Amino acid sequence: QVQLVESGGGLVQAGGSLSLSCTASGIRSSINFMGWYRQAPGKQRELVATITSGGSTSYADSAKGRFTISRDNAKNTVYLQMISLKPEDTGVYYCNARYIIGLGSYNYWGQGTQVTVSS
């Protein structure tokens, strides 16, 4: 059974920092993509950052320069370091893992961790 378990959310003041981590278990294949998405109240889930198994990264414009995504392939773990947090960064942050085997694509989500940035 595949599980993605996130940790590290919490409450922080604007300008502060938080680090999130997510470990995937039950996946026997190399995970091609891992990433973080967030969903603010009343809004759709949006991409924050992704990273490939080779270390290539992609960021939402709102995250560039403030967030850093990294991963440890041996541990199937992805991290998100966030600095200079803003109230608009508030939301539930979801970990995502996706891998491809042959013609099949498999996509998994964590349960989410709350990040609240107070002004």
MODA-V872535 format. One record per backbone hydrogen bond with DSSP energy under -0.5 kcal/mol. CO is the residue of the C=O (numbers start at 1). NH is the residue of the N-H. E is the energy in kcal/mol with one decimal. If there is no record, write none. Layout:
BEGIN
CO;NH;E
CO;NH;E
END
This chain:
BEGIN
3;25;-2.8
4;6;-0.6
4;111;-0.7
5;23;-2.0
7;21;-2.4
10;116;-2.8
12;118;-2.4
13;16;-2.3
15;84;-0.6
16;85;-2.3
18;82;-3.1
20;80;-2.4
21;7;-2.2
22;78;-2.5
23;5;-2.2
25;3;-2.2
26;28;-0.6
30;32;-0.8
32;53;-1.4
33;98;-2.8
34;51;-2.8
35;96;-2.5
36;48;-2.6
36;49;-1.8
37;94;-3.2
38;46;-3.0
39;92;-2.4
40;43;-2.4
46;38;-2.6
48;60;-2.6
49;36;-3.0
50;58;-2.0
51;34;-2.4
52;55;-1.6
56;52;-2.4
58;50;-2.4
60;63;-1.5
60;64;-1.3
63;66;-2.0
63;67;-2.6
66;83;-1.9
68;81;-2.9
70;79;-3.3
71;73;-0.6
72;75;-0.8
72;76;-0.7
72;77;-1.9
73;76;-0.7
76;24;-2.9
77;72;-2.9
78;22;-2.0
79;70;-1.7
80;20;-2.7
80;82;-0.6
81;68;-2.6
82;18;-2.1
85;15;-3.3
86;89;-2.4
87;90;-1.8
91;93;-0.6
91;115;-2.8
92;39;-2.0
92;94;-0.5
93;113;-2.0
94;37;-2.7
95;110;-2.2
96;35;-2.3
97;108;-2.7
98;33;-2.6
99;106;-3.0
101;104;-2.5
104;101;-2.3
106;99;-2.1
108;97;-2.2
113;93;-3.1
114;10;-1.1
115;91;-2.6
116;12;-2.6
116;118;-0.6
118;14;-2.5
END
